[in-house]
Amino acid sequence: MKAQLYFDHPEDKEVWEVTNKAKDLQLIIWHLNDWLKSELKWNDKLTSQEYDQLSKCQNKLFELMEENGCKQLF
C-alpha cells in the first residue's frame, strides 16, 4: 500500500510527527508486550506480588489496545 500525506500548515507539525513515528511506537508496544509475556512465563524469581503487578500491566495494555482498536496489530 502506498500513501502520501501532505501537511501544509505549521500547526500540522505535531500531527506529522505523530504520523511519522507511529510505526516506532507500535514496535515499542510490541516489545513491551513481548517482555511482559516473557517475564510472566519464564522469570521464576518473581515474587507473587511482582507477578501480579506485571500481570496487571499486561492486562491494562491489552485493555487499552482493545479500546483503541489496536489489539489486532499484535
Secondary structure, DSSP 4 states (H G I P E B T S, - for coil): --------SGGGHHHHHHHHHHHHHHHHHHHHHHHHHHHHHH-TT--HHHHHHHHHHHHHHHHHHHHTT-GGG-
